[in-house]
Amino acid sequence: MLWTQRYLLQKSVELPILRGVIEQGILWNNVMRRKILFFELNEVPYRVMDEYCRNHPESFLARTLDKCGQFETRTEDTKLSPWITWPTVHRGVLDTQHTIHYFGQHLERVDDQFPPIWKILTDHGVRTGVFGSLHSYPVPRNLEHYAFFLPDTFAPSGESFPEQLATFQELNLVMARRSARNVSTAIPIKEAARFLANMPWLGLCAHTMLATAGQLLAERVDPWRRVRRRTYQAVLTFDVFMKQVQSTRPEFATFYTNHVASAMHRYWAAAFPQDYDRLEFDAEWLSRFKHEIDFAMQWFDRFFERLVRFADSSPDYSVWIATSMGQAARQAVPMYTQLYFTDLRRFMSTLGFGATQWERRPAMEPQVSVHITAEHADRFGALVRGMRINGGPIDVKERESGFFCISLGNPNLKGVVDSALVDGREVPFSDLGMESVPIEDRANGSAQHVRDGLLMIYGAGAPKAPQKRPVLSTLEVAPSILRNFRIDVPGYMASGAIEA
């Protein structure tokens, strides 16, 4: 028996509702098949959820939380990154089986062996929508049972379904890439013009437009507020998602957002300074950014309210709020500069690789991923593994033949180091297409990934919140969704279960 099943059956003496839930193998206390809106709230733990409700007892979230089934989730993946732990949720197997550790990997084999939940559902005729879930590129060739499909923000192109969504996705991709570390104020004119032309069809709300205009005005007064543009990108995206849900009414739909996780990584030290024995940020920084996680959560509160209102008006729907892991305090040390690849072509050229010998793959900065042609892969691997920056090696992983992920970072080198050792010679960063980029908000990832996340379920028949939230493996989520739709769970999903 799975560890989580044993745990919950033991607890069922205290919490009778859980015995029926676990013996059925589903997180639902009702025999009725329900449509599911699966909201992927990346990396938000109950610590942040509960703190928000304490600070805002009048909020919709605070008033509705006790109407939800609430479970703590735990991932047992060997490595903790969203591009690793979300495939575990979607596929029902650990990373040791799905082997997805980076963006840009070829997924044909793993998709055949351990397909994502949306593929299994559509293969069984369940009308499904996908909106930004990680590793969802490319758009499937067979769209017969898809209501809509918008890939993640690491997609190399704006391809989406239906085609009108591409005008939004193209703008979405440009904005995400330009604001990976410092928020860009530049407006991508071509993409913005196409987006505005399709705005009525996309479904942006008047409230969203007014709030966005207010944000732009606030930036004129306090330029540091530009950091909130990451949240407003999620606001625009959610409007488009809800328009698709309301017009197509899928039986299952995903929506992914990183806006709260982004604020937590950067500003945990400002929101929870008591978590640190050593706090190196000054009082001005702490005061300026102490409300940024709360601000991001206020928008999640609005998203949640819209989802619940929709479910209340359509009782055959349930709302699942899920994370694949959480975050907690790490260190509180300012970052003034960080090393980035600013010209990858120059880097490759300096190492002696022509344009036909390599291809860039998606990655989250300061990582870069490249695929090197087979005859040159060994030479490239030897060169980058031998590189030294400030006396230390760079982090290089080769996940499959010719696929390399290079992680930089290297904080606060500006004025200290301006070159790297390559093949036994010092080469200036400028010749390598690298730069120690100033970090505007000085945030240095004061929160790190942890195994504990959350699952909340709202809807008629959902299990109500027990006094103590039971613990579930993230491996239980995909099988539970399949059972909700009366689909047999593949045998491999149980093979990656947590054992005592």
C-alpha positions as CSV (number, residue, x, y, z in Angstrom):
1,M,0.0,0.0,0.0
2,L,1.2,3.5,-0.8
3,W,2.8,5.4,2.1
4,T,0.2,8.2,1.8
5,Q,-2.7,5.6,1.8
6,R,-1.4,4.0,4.9
7,Y,-1.0,7.4,6.6
8,L,-4.5,8.5,5.7
9,L,-6.2,5.3,6.6
10,Q,-4.5,5.5,10.0
11,K,-5.8,9.1,10.3
12,S,-9.3,8.1,9.1
13,V,-10.2,7.1,12.7
14,E,-9.9,10.9,13.4
15,L,-11.1,12.0,10.0
16,P,-13.8,9.6,8.8
17,I,-14.2,11.4,5.4
18,L,-10.8,10.3,4.3
19,R,-11.4,6.5,4.4
20,G,-13.9,6.7,1.6
21,V,-11.7,9.1,-0.3
22,I,-8.6,6.9,-0.1
23,E,-10.3,3.6,-0.6
24,Q,-11.8,4.9,-3.8
25,G,-8.4,6.3,-4.8
26,I,-9.7,9.7,-5.5
27,L,-9.7,13.1,-3.8
28,W,-13.4,13.5,-4.2
29,N,-16.3,12.6,-1.9
30,N,-18.9,12.1,-4.6
31,V,-19.6,9.4,-7.3
32,M,-20.5,12.1,-9.9
33,R,-17.9,12.7,-12.6
34,R,-17.0,16.4,-12.4
35,K,-15.3,18.8,-14.8
36,I,-12.1,20.2,-13.3
37,L,-10.4,23.6,-13.6
38,F,-6.9,22.7,-12.6
39,F,-5.1,25.9,-11.4
40,E,-1.3,25.5,-11.2
41,L,-0.3,28.0,-8.5
42,N,3.5,27.5,-8.8
43,E,5.4,26.9,-5.6
44,V,3.0,28.6,-3.1
45,P,3.0,26.9,0.3
46,Y,0.3,27.0,3.0
47,R,2.6,29.4,4.9
48,V,1.9,32.1,2.3
49,M,-1.8,31.1,1.9
50,D,-2.5,31.2,5.6
51,E,-0.5,34.4,6.2
52,Y,-2.6,36.1,3.5
53,C,-5.8,35.0,5.1
54,R,-4.7,36.2,8.5
55,N,-3.8,39.6,7.1
56,H,-6.9,39.8,5.0
57,P,-9.8,38.1,6.9
58,E,-12.3,40.0,4.7
59,S,-10.8,38.5,1.5
60,F,-12.7,36.0,-0.7
61,L,-9.9,33.5,-0.1
62,A,-10.1,33.8,3.7
63,R,-13.9,33.5,3.6
64,T,-13.9,30.5,1.3
65,L,-10.8,28.5,2.4
66,D,-12.8,26.4,5.0
67,K,-15.2,25.3,2.2
68,C,-12.3,23.6,0.4
69,G,-10.8,20.2,0.7
70,Q,-7.2,21.0,1.9
71,F,-4.2,18.7,1.6
72,E,-0.5,19.2,2.0
73,T,1.4,17.7,-0.8
74,R,4.9,16.4,-0.9
75,T,7.2,15.7,-3.8
76,E,9.8,13.0,-3.7
77,D,11.6,14.0,-6.8
78,T,15.4,13.9,-6.6
79,K,15.7,17.5,-7.7
80,L,13.5,20.5,-7.0
81,S,12.7,22.8,-9.9
82,P,9.3,23.5,-11.4
83,W,10.3,22.1,-14.8
84,I,11.0,18.8,-12.9
85,T,8.3,18.6,-10.3
86,W,5.4,19.7,-12.6
87,P,6.0,16.8,-15.0
88,T,5.8,14.5,-11.9
89,V,2.3,15.9,-11.2
90,H,1.2,15.7,-14.8
91,R,2.6,12.2,-15.5
92,G,2.2,10.4,-12.1
93,V,5.8,9.2,-12.0
94,L,9.0,10.6,-10.3
95,D,11.7,12.4,-12.1
96,T,13.8,9.3,-12.0
97,Q,11.3,7.8,-14.4
98,H,10.2,10.7,-16.6
99,T,13.8,12.1,-16.7
100,I,12.6,15.6,-17.6
101,H,15.1,18.0,-15.9
102,Y,15.4,20.8,-18.4
103,F,13.5,22.8,-21.0
104,G,14.3,22.0,-24.5
105,Q,14.7,18.2,-24.0
106,H,13.3,15.9,-26.7
107,L,10.1,14.5,-25.1
108,E,8.9,12.1,-27.8
109,R,10.1,9.0,-25.9
110,V,8.8,10.1,-22.5
111,D,5.5,11.3,-24.0
112,D,5.0,7.8,-25.4
113,Q,6.0,6.1,-22.2
114,F,4.6,8.5,-19.5
115,P,2.2,10.9,-21.3
116,P,1.0,14.0,-19.6
117,I,-2.5,14.0,-18.1
118,W,-3.9,16.1,-20.9
119,K,-2.9,13.5,-23.5
120,I,-4.4,10.7,-21.6
121,L,-7.7,12.6,-21.1
122,T,-8.0,13.6,-24.8
123,D,-7.1,10.0,-25.9
124,H,-10.2,9.0,-23.9
125,G,-12.4,11.7,-25.4
126,V,-12.3,14.2,-22.5
127,R,-12.6,17.7,-23.9
128,T,-9.5,19.4,-22.5
129,G,-7.9,22.9,-22.4
130,V,-4.2,23.6,-21.7
131,F,-3.0,27.1,-20.8
132,G,0.6,27.5,-20.0
133,S,1.4,24.3,-18.2
134,L,5.1,23.5,-18.3
135,H,6.5,21.3,-21.1
136,S,3.3,21.7,-23.1
137,Y,5.0,22.8,-26.3
138,P,4.4,21.9,-29.1
139,V,0.7,22.1,-29.9
140,P,-0.5,18.5,-30.5
141,R,-1.1,17.5,-34.1
142,N,-4.4,15.9,-33.3
143,L,-6.6,18.6,-31.8
144,E,-9.9,16.7,-32.0
145,H,-10.6,16.7,-28.2
146,Y,-8.9,20.0,-27.3
147,A,-11.0,23.0,-26.5
148,F,-7.9,25.3,-26.5
149,F,-4.1,24.9,-26.2
150,L,-1.6,27.6,-25.3
151,P,1.9,26.3,-24.5
152,D,4.2,27.5,-21.8
153,T,6.3,30.7,-21.9
154,F,9.4,28.8,-22.8
155,A,7.9,27.8,-26.2
156,P,10.2,28.8,-29.1
157,S,7.2,30.2,-31.1
158,G,3.7,31.6,-30.5
159,E,1.9,28.6,-32.1
160,S,-1.4,28.1,-30.2
161,F,-5.0,26.8,-30.7
162,P,-7.2,28.3,-31.8
163,E,-5.0,30.4,-34.0
164,Q,-6.2,33.7,-32.6
165,L,-4.5,32.9,-29.3
166,A,-1.2,33.1,-31.1
167,T,-1.5,37.0,-31.0
168,F,-1.5,36.9,-27.3
169,Q,1.1,34.2,-26.9
170,E,3.6,36.1,-29.1
171,L,3.3,39.1,-26.8
172,N,3.4,36.8,-23.8
173,L,6.7,35.2,-24.9
174,V,8.4,38.5,-25.7
175,M,7.4,40.0,-22.3
176,A,8.5,37.0,-20.4
177,R,12.0,36.8,-22.0
178,R,12.7,40.5,-21.7
179,S,11.9,40.5,-18.0
180,A,13.6,37.3,-16.8
181,R,15.8,39.2,-14.3
182,N,15.2,43.0,-14.6
183,V,11.8,44.1,-15.7
184,S,11.9,45.6,-19.2
185,T,9.9,48.8,-19.9
186,A,10.1,48.4,-23.6
187,I,6.9,47.8,-25.5
188,P,7.2,45.2,-28.3
189,I,5.3,47.3,-31.0
190,K,4.5,44.6,-33.5
191,E,3.3,42.0,-31.0
192,A,1.4,44.6,-29.0
193,A,-0.4,45.9,-32.1
194,R,-1.6,42.4,-33.1
195,F,-2.7,41.8,-29.5
196,L,-4.7,45.0,-29.4
197,A,-6.4,44.2,-32.7
198,N,-7.6,40.9,-31.2
199,M,-8.4,42.2,-27.7
200,P,-12.2,41.9,-27.9
201,W,-12.0,38.3,-29.0
202,L,-9.3,37.5,-26.3
203,G,-11.6,38.7,-23.5
204,L,-9.7,41.3,-21.5
205,C,-11.9,42.8,-18.8
206,A,-12.4,46.5,-18.2
207,H,-11.1,46.1,-14.7
208,T,-7.9,44.6,-16.0
209,M,-7.3,47.4,-18.4
210,L,-8.0,50.0,-15.7
211,A,-5.7,48.2,-13.2
212,T,-2.9,48.0,-15.9
213,A,-3.2,51.7,-16.6
214,G,-3.0,52.4,-12.9
215,Q,0.1,50.3,-12.7
216,L,1.8,52.3,-15.5
217,L,0.9,55.5,-13.8
218,A,2.3,54.2,-10.4
219,E,5.6,53.4,-12.2
220,R,5.9,57.0,-13.2
221,V,5.8,58.0,-9.5
222,D,7.8,55.1,-8.1
223,P,9.9,53.5,-10.8
224,W,10.7,50.5,-8.5
225,R,7.1,49.4,-8.9
226,R,8.0,48.0,-12.4
227,V,8.7,44.7,-10.6
228,R,4.9,44.3,-10.5
229,R,4.7,43.9,-14.2
230,R,5.3,40.2,-13.8
231,T,2.1,40.0,-11.8
232,Y,0.2,42.0,-14.4
233,Q,1.3,39.6,-17.1
234,A,-0.5,36.9,-15.1
235,V,-3.6,39.2,-14.9
236,L,-3.8,39.5,-18.6
237,T,-3.2,35.8,-19.1
238,F,-6.0,34.8,-16.7
239,D,-8.5,37.0,-18.5
240,V,-7.7,35.2,-21.8
241,F,-8.0,31.8,-20.0
242,M,-11.4,32.5,-18.5
243,K,-12.7,33.7,-21.8
244,Q,-11.7,30.4,-23.3
245,V,-13.2,28.4,-20.4
246,Q,-16.5,30.3,-20.6
247,S,-16.8,30.0,-24.4
248,T,-15.7,26.4,-24.8
249,R,-16.6,24.9,-21.4
250,P,-13.9,22.1,-21.4
251,E,-14.3,19.1,-19.1
252,F,-10.7,19.6,-17.9
253,A,-8.5,22.7,-18.2
254,T,-5.1,23.7,-16.8
255,F,-3.9,27.2,-16.0
256,Y,-0.3,27.9,-14.9
257,T,1.0,31.0,-13.2
258,N,4.4,31.8,-11.7
259,H,3.5,35.4,-10.5
260,V,3.4,34.6,-6.7
261,A,6.4,32.2,-6.9
262,S,8.4,35.0,-8.6
263,A,7.6,37.4,-5.8
264,M,8.4,34.8,-3.1
265,H,11.9,34.0,-4.6
266,R,12.8,37.7,-4.7
267,Y,11.1,39.2,-1.6
268,W,10.7,36.4,1.0
269,A,13.3,38.2,3.2
270,A,11.2,41.4,3.1
271,A,7.9,39.6,3.9
272,F,9.3,37.2,6.5
273,P,12.5,38.8,8.0
274,Q,12.1,36.8,11.2
275,D,13.0,33.6,9.2
276,Y,16.7,34.6,9.0
277,D,19.5,34.5,11.5
278,R,21.6,36.7,9.2
279,L,19.7,39.4,7.4
280,E,21.9,41.6,5.1
281,F,19.3,43.7,3.4
282,D,19.0,47.2,4.6
283,A,15.8,48.7,6.2
284,E,14.9,50.7,3.0
285,W,14.9,47.5,0.9
286,L,12.9,45.6,3.5
287,S,10.3,48.4,3.7
288,R,10.0,48.8,0.0
289,F,9.4,45.2,-0.9
290,K,7.7,43.8,2.2
291,H,4.2,43.8,0.5
292,E,5.2,42.3,-2.9
293,I,4.2,38.7,-2.0
294,D,0.9,40.1,-0.5
295,F,0.3,42.1,-3.7
296,A,0.8,39.0,-5.9
297,M,-1.6,37.0,-3.6
298,Q,-4.3,39.7,-3.9
299,W,-4.4,39.0,-7.6
300,F,-4.6,35.2,-6.9
301,D,-7.5,36.0,-4.6
302,R,-9.3,37.7,-7.5
303,F,-8.5,34.7,-9.8
304,F,-9.8,32.3,-7.2
305,E,-13.0,34.2,-6.7
306,R,-13.7,34.2,-10.5
307,L,-13.1,30.4,-10.6
308,V,-15.4,29.8,-7.7
309,R,-18.1,32.0,-9.0
310,F,-17.9,30.1,-12.3
311,A,-18.1,26.8,-10.5
312,D,-21.0,28.0,-8.4
313,S,-22.9,28.9,-11.6
314,S,-22.0,25.6,-13.2
315,P,-22.2,23.0,-10.4
316,D,-20.7,20.3,-12.6
317,Y,-17.3,22.0,-12.3
318,S,-14.8,21.8,-9.5
319,V,-11.8,24.0,-8.9
320,W,-8.4,22.4,-8.0
321,I,-5.6,24.7,-6.8
322,A,-2.3,22.8,-6.9
323,T,1.4,23.3,-6.5
324,S,4.1,20.8,-7.3
325,M,6.2,21.9,-4.3
326,G,6.7,25.0,-2.2
327,Q,9.3,27.6,-1.0
328,A,10.9,28.6,2.3
329,A,13.6,30.9,3.5
330,R,17.2,30.4,2.2
331,Q,19.5,33.3,2.6
332,A,19.1,37.1,2.8
333,V,22.2,38.4,0.9
334,P,21.8,41.2,-1.7
335,M,22.8,40.6,-5.3
336,Y,24.2,43.6,-7.1
337,T,25.2,41.9,-10.3
338,Q,24.7,38.5,-11.9
339,L,26.5,36.9,-14.8
340,Y,24.4,36.2,-17.9
341,F,24.9,35.2,-21.5
342,T,24.0,38.3,-23.3
343,D,25.2,37.1,-26.7
344,L,25.2,33.4,-27.0
345,R,26.3,33.5,-30.7
346,R,29.5,35.2,-29.7
347,F,30.1,32.7,-27.0
348,M,29.7,29.8,-29.4
349,S,31.8,31.5,-32.1
350,T,34.6,32.2,-29.6
351,L,34.6,28.6,-28.6
352,G,34.9,27.7,-32.3
353,F,31.4,26.6,-33.2
354,G,29.6,27.8,-36.3
355,A,25.9,28.5,-36.7
356,T,25.2,25.1,-38.3
357,Q,26.8,23.2,-35.4
358,W,24.5,24.2,-32.6
359,E,20.9,25.2,-31.8
360,R,19.6,27.2,-28.8
361,R,16.9,25.5,-26.7
362,P,14.6,27.2,-24.1
363,A,15.9,27.7,-20.6
364,M,15.4,30.0,-17.6
365,E,18.1,32.6,-17.2
366,P,20.8,32.5,-16.0
367,Q,20.7,29.0,-17.6
368,V,21.2,28.4,-21.3
369,S,20.5,25.2,-23.1
370,V,22.0,24.2,-26.5
371,H,22.0,21.2,-28.7
372,I,25.3,20.5,-30.4
373,T,25.5,18.3,-33.5
374,A,26.8,14.8,-32.9
375,E,30.2,15.2,-34.4
376,H,31.0,18.3,-32.3
377,A,29.3,17.4,-28.9
378,D,32.4,15.8,-27.3
379,R,34.6,18.8,-28.1
380,F,32.0,21.3,-26.8
381,G,31.5,19.3,-23.6
382,A,35.3,19.2,-22.9
383,L,35.6,23.0,-23.5
384,V,32.7,24.1,-21.2
385,R,33.5,21.6,-18.5
386,G,37.1,22.9,-18.4
387,M,36.0,26.5,-18.1
388,R,36.8,28.4,-14.9
389,I,35.1,31.6,-13.6
390,N,36.6,33.2,-10.5
391,G,38.6,30.0,-9.9
392,G,35.6,27.7,-10.0
393,P,34.0,25.5,-12.7
394,I,30.6,26.3,-14.3
395,D,27.7,24.0,-13.9
396,V,27.3,21.9,-17.0
397,K,24.9,19.1,-17.5
398,E,24.5,16.9,-20.6
399,R,21.1,15.3,-20.4
400,E,21.2,13.4,-23.6
401,S,23.5,13.2,-26.6
402,G,24.4,16.7,-27.6
403,F,22.0,18.5,-25.2
404,F,23.8,20.7,-22.7
405,C,22.4,23.0,-20.0
406,I,24.9,25.6,-18.7
407,S,24.1,27.4,-15.5
408,L,25.9,30.7,-14.6
409,G,24.7,32.9,-11.8
410,N,28.0,34.0,-10.3
411,P,26.8,37.0,-8.2
412,N,28.6,40.2,-7.5
413,L,31.6,39.7,-9.9
414,K,31.5,43.2,-11.4
415,G,34.7,45.0,-10.5
416,V,36.2,41.7,-9.2
417,V,36.4,39.4,-12.2
418,D,35.9,40.2,-15.9
419,S,37.2,37.1,-17.7
420,A,37.0,33.3,-17.8
421,L,39.6,30.7,-18.2
422,V,38.9,28.8,-21.5
423,D,41.1,26.1,-22.8
424,G,44.0,27.4,-20.7
425,R,43.7,31.1,-21.6
426,E,42.0,34.1,-20.1
427,V,39.2,35.3,-22.3
428,P,37.3,38.6,-21.5
429,F,33.6,38.2,-20.7
430,S,32.9,40.6,-23.6
431,D,34.5,38.1,-26.1
432,L,32.4,35.3,-24.6
433,G,29.1,37.2,-24.9
434,M,28.8,37.4,-21.1
435,E,28.1,40.3,-18.8
436,S,27.8,40.9,-15.1
437,V,24.4,42.6,-15.3
438,P,23.3,45.0,-12.5
439,I,20.2,43.7,-10.6
440,E,17.8,46.5,-10.1
441,D,16.0,45.2,-7.0
442,R,19.1,43.5,-5.6
443,A,17.0,40.4,-4.9
444,N,19.0,37.2,-4.6
445,G,16.6,34.4,-4.2
446,S,15.9,34.7,-0.5
447,A,13.5,31.7,-0.7
448,Q,14.4,28.3,-2.1
449,H,12.4,25.3,-3.3
450,V,11.1,22.8,-0.7
451,R,9.2,19.6,-1.0
452,D,6.0,20.7,0.7
453,G,3.2,22.2,-1.4
454,L,-0.6,22.2,-1.3
455,L,-3.8,21.0,-3.0
456,M,-7.2,22.7,-2.5
457,I,-10.4,21.4,-4.0
458,Y,-13.6,23.5,-4.2
459,G,-17.0,22.3,-5.5
460,A,-20.2,20.5,-4.5
461,G,-19.2,17.2,-2.9
462,A,-15.6,18.2,-2.3
463,P,-14.1,16.9,1.0
464,K,-14.3,19.6,3.6
465,A,-11.2,20.9,5.4
466,P,-10.2,18.7,8.4
467,Q,-8.6,20.2,11.5
468,K,-5.2,19.0,10.3
469,R,-4.4,18.9,6.6
470,P,-3.5,15.3,5.6
471,V,-0.3,14.7,3.5
472,L,-0.5,13.4,-0.1
473,S,2.2,12.5,-2.5
474,T,2.2,14.6,-5.7
475,L,2.1,11.2,-7.4
476,E,-1.5,10.9,-6.3
477,V,-2.8,13.8,-8.3
478,A,-2.8,12.4,-11.8
479,P,-4.4,9.1,-10.8
480,S,-7.1,11.0,-8.9
481,I,-7.9,13.1,-12.0
482,L,-8.1,10.0,-14.2
483,R,-10.4,8.2,-11.7
484,N,-12.7,11.3,-11.6
485,F,-13.2,10.8,-15.3
486,R,-13.6,7.0,-14.9
487,I,-10.4,6.3,-16.8
488,D,-8.3,3.3,-15.7
489,V,-5.0,4.4,-14.1
490,P,-2.0,3.1,-15.9
491,G,0.0,0.6,-13.9
492,Y,3.2,2.6,-14.1
493,M,1.7,5.4,-12.0
494,A,1.7,3.3,-8.9
495,S,5.3,2.1,-9.5
496,G,6.8,5.5,-8.5
497,A,4.8,5.7,-5.2
498,I,6.4,6.6,-1.9
499,E,7.1,3.6,0.2
500,A,7.5,3.6,3.9
